[in-house]
Amino acid sequence: MDFQSTLFAANTGDSVAGQLSPERTQLAHGAWLDVQHDWLTGADDIFAVMLAQVPWRAERRQMYDRVVDVPRLLHTYVLGEPLPHAGLEQARDRLSEHYHPELGEPFVSAGCCYYRDGRDSVAWHGDTIGRGSTHDTMVAIVSLGDPRRLCLRPRGGGDSITVTMGHGDLVVMGGSCQRTWEHAVPKVASAGPRISVQFRPLNVF
């Protein structure tokens, strides 16, 4: 495994989420982006547990005239399902408490993506299958493992932005972001394993 674990100064061995104090960037069209680096303490342990215990699955999807492999492994924990590590439960609860004044509801699901190396990726998209297609909402992403770039661009054209998500980092996409912007994790020449955990409210996909 290429990933080399990093212990943060704030990491005392307890896998809990730290104080939430993200930096917000206002985007066009009513979207915004919150970023907080080194948020999740105990990230090493959470990464190891998820790698070993999440029932990762490979998927195939229709792409134009052929069926292709999805370039990452997946699993989703839906409403009411226990998460694989207590630190993730605490992270979800702290996010729900912090963002409730704006969101008005808790985060209830956790979509997990396992990027095995630099060849794994996710193409440009927005989470618009559910309510994100018509309503403002939030998607909170916790990154574990090797750093990867999260790229965002406005739908219909405009300047793009990039955030490098490192081990234990938090990024929250809010406002109209899912329907007015797109995001992607591009392939890279070389990278170690990374796990992305996306906390979402009910019926946001």
C-alpha positions as CSV (number, residue, x, y, z in Angstrom):
1,M,0.0,0.0,0.0
2,D,1.4,3.4,-1.0
3,F,-0.4,5.5,1.6
4,Q,1.8,6.6,4.4
5,S,-0.2,7.5,7.5
6,T,0.1,10.9,9.1
7,L,-0.6,11.6,12.7
8,F,-1.9,15.1,13.3
9,A,-0.7,17.1,16.3
10,A,-4.3,17.2,17.6
11,N,-4.7,13.4,17.3
12,T,-4.6,11.9,20.8
13,G,-5.7,8.5,19.6
14,D,-9.4,9.2,20.0
15,S,-11.2,9.1,16.6
16,V,-13.4,12.1,16.9
17,A,-14.1,15.1,14.7
18,G,-12.5,18.4,15.8
19,Q,-14.0,21.8,16.3
20,L,-15.8,23.0,13.2
21,S,-14.5,26.3,11.9
22,P,-14.5,26.0,8.1
23,E,-13.5,28.7,5.7
24,R,-16.3,29.6,3.2
25,T,-15.9,30.6,-0.4
26,Q,-18.9,32.1,-2.1
27,L,-19.3,30.8,-5.6
28,A,-21.5,32.0,-8.5
29,H,-25.2,31.3,-8.8
30,G,-25.9,31.0,-5.1
31,A,-23.4,28.1,-4.4
32,W,-20.8,28.0,-1.8
33,L,-17.9,25.9,-0.6
34,D,-16.7,25.3,3.0
35,V,-13.2,23.9,3.5
36,Q,-11.5,22.8,6.8
37,H,-8.1,21.0,6.6
38,D,-7.1,18.4,9.2
39,W,-10.6,18.3,10.7
40,L,-11.0,14.6,11.4
41,T,-8.7,13.5,14.2
42,G,-8.1,9.8,14.4
43,A,-8.2,9.7,10.6
44,D,-5.5,6.9,10.5
45,D,-7.6,4.5,12.5
46,I,-10.8,5.3,10.6
47,F,-9.0,4.8,7.3
48,A,-7.7,1.4,8.3
49,V,-11.1,0.2,9.6
50,M,-12.9,1.3,6.5
51,L,-10.4,-0.3,4.2
52,A,-10.8,-3.6,6.0
53,Q,-14.5,-3.6,7.0
54,V,-16.6,-1.7,4.4
55,P,-18.2,-4.2,2.0
56,W,-16.7,-2.5,-1.1
57,R,-18.2,-3.4,-4.4
58,A,-17.3,-2.8,-8.0
59,E,-20.0,-1.5,-10.4
60,R,-20.5,-1.4,-14.1
61,R,-22.5,1.3,-15.9
62,Q,-23.9,2.1,-19.3
63,M,-21.7,4.6,-21.1
64,Y,-23.1,5.5,-24.5
65,D,-23.1,2.2,-26.5
66,R,-21.1,0.1,-24.0
67,V,-21.0,-1.0,-20.4
68,V,-17.9,0.1,-18.5
69,D,-16.3,-0.5,-15.1
70,V,-16.9,2.3,-12.6
71,P,-13.3,3.5,-11.8
72,R,-13.6,3.2,-8.0
73,L,-15.2,0.9,-5.4
74,L,-18.4,1.9,-3.7
75,H,-20.7,1.4,-0.7
76,T,-23.5,3.5,0.8
77,Y,-24.8,3.5,4.4
78,V,-28.4,4.6,4.3
79,L,-30.6,6.1,7.0
80,G,-30.5,4.0,10.2
81,E,-27.5,1.8,9.2
82,P,-24.6,1.9,11.6
83,L,-21.4,3.3,10.2
84,P,-18.2,1.2,10.3
85,H,-16.4,3.5,12.9
86,A,-17.6,5.5,15.8
87,G,-15.5,8.4,14.6
88,L,-17.7,8.7,11.5
89,E,-20.9,8.6,13.6
90,Q,-19.5,11.5,15.6
91,A,-18.4,13.4,12.5
92,R,-21.9,13.1,11.0
93,D,-23.5,14.3,14.3
94,R,-21.2,17.3,14.5
95,L,-21.9,18.2,10.9
96,S,-25.6,17.9,11.5
97,E,-25.5,20.1,14.5
98,H,-23.2,22.8,12.9
99,Y,-25.2,23.1,9.7
100,H,-28.7,22.7,11.0
101,P,-29.4,26.4,11.1
102,E,-28.8,26.6,7.3
103,L,-29.8,23.1,6.2
104,G,-32.7,22.6,8.5
105,E,-32.3,18.8,8.7
106,P,-29.6,16.3,9.6
107,F,-27.2,14.4,7.4
108,V,-28.5,10.8,7.3
109,S,-26.5,8.8,4.7
110,A,-22.9,8.2,4.0
111,G,-21.8,7.4,0.5
112,C,-18.3,5.8,0.4
113,C,-15.8,5.8,-2.5
114,Y,-12.5,3.9,-2.5
115,Y,-10.0,5.3,-4.9
116,R,-7.4,2.5,-5.1
117,D,-4.8,4.5,-7.0
118,G,-4.4,7.4,-9.4
119,R,-6.4,5.5,-12.1
120,D,-9.6,5.7,-10.1
121,S,-11.6,8.8,-10.5
122,V,-15.1,10.3,-10.8
123,A,-16.2,12.3,-13.9
124,W,-17.9,15.7,-13.9
125,H,-21.3,15.5,-12.3
126,G,-23.7,17.0,-9.7
127,D,-25.7,15.2,-7.1
128,T,-29.0,15.9,-8.9
129,I,-30.9,12.6,-8.8
130,G,-32.9,13.6,-5.7
131,R,-33.8,16.9,-4.2
132,G,-30.5,18.5,-5.3
133,S,-31.9,19.0,-8.8
134,T,-34.5,21.5,-7.5
135,H,-33.6,22.6,-4.0
136,D,-30.6,24.0,-2.2
137,T,-28.9,21.4,-0.1
138,M,-25.5,20.2,1.2
139,V,-23.0,17.4,0.6
140,A,-20.2,17.1,3.2
141,I,-17.1,15.2,2.1
142,V,-14.5,13.8,4.5
143,S,-11.3,12.6,2.8
144,L,-9.0,9.9,4.1
145,G,-5.7,8.7,2.7
146,D,-3.6,10.2,-0.1
147,P,-4.4,13.7,-1.2
148,R,-6.5,14.1,-4.4
149,R,-7.9,17.1,-6.2
150,L,-11.6,18.0,-6.1
151,C,-12.3,20.2,-9.1
152,L,-15.5,22.3,-9.5
153,R,-16.8,24.3,-12.5
154,P,-20.0,26.2,-13.2
155,R,-22.6,24.4,-15.4
156,G,-22.6,26.1,-18.8
157,G,-19.1,27.4,-18.5
158,G,-16.9,29.7,-16.4
159,D,-13.8,29.6,-14.3
160,S,-13.2,26.4,-12.4
161,I,-11.6,26.0,-9.0
162,T,-9.6,23.2,-7.4
163,V,-9.3,22.0,-3.7
164,T,-6.7,19.5,-2.7
165,M,-8.3,17.2,-0.2
166,G,-5.9,15.6,2.2
167,H,-6.0,13.1,5.1
168,G,-8.8,14.2,7.5
169,D,-9.9,17.2,5.4
170,L,-13.5,18.4,5.2
171,V,-15.2,20.0,2.2
172,V,-18.9,21.0,2.2
173,M,-20.7,21.9,-1.0
174,G,-23.8,24.0,-0.2
175,G,-26.5,26.3,-1.5
176,S,-27.2,25.7,-5.2
177,C,-23.9,23.9,-5.8
178,Q,-25.3,20.5,-6.9
179,R,-27.5,22.0,-9.6
180,T,-25.5,25.0,-10.7
181,W,-22.0,23.5,-10.5
182,E,-20.3,20.2,-11.3
183,H,-17.5,18.5,-9.5
184,A,-15.0,15.8,-10.4
185,V,-11.9,13.9,-9.0
186,P,-9.6,13.5,-12.1
187,K,-7.2,10.7,-12.7
188,V,-3.6,11.4,-11.8
189,A,-0.3,9.7,-12.8
190,S,0.4,8.3,-9.4
191,A,-1.5,8.2,-6.1
192,G,-1.9,5.9,-3.1
193,P,-5.3,4.8,-1.8
194,R,-8.0,7.3,-0.8
195,I,-11.4,6.9,0.8
196,S,-14.1,9.6,0.4
197,V,-17.1,9.7,2.7
198,Q,-20.0,11.9,1.5
199,F,-22.6,12.7,4.1
200,R,-26.0,13.7,2.6
201,P,-29.5,14.7,3.9
202,L,-32.4,12.5,3.1
203,N,-33.1,12.0,-0.7
204,V,-30.0,13.7,-1.9
205,F,-28.0,11.5,-4.3
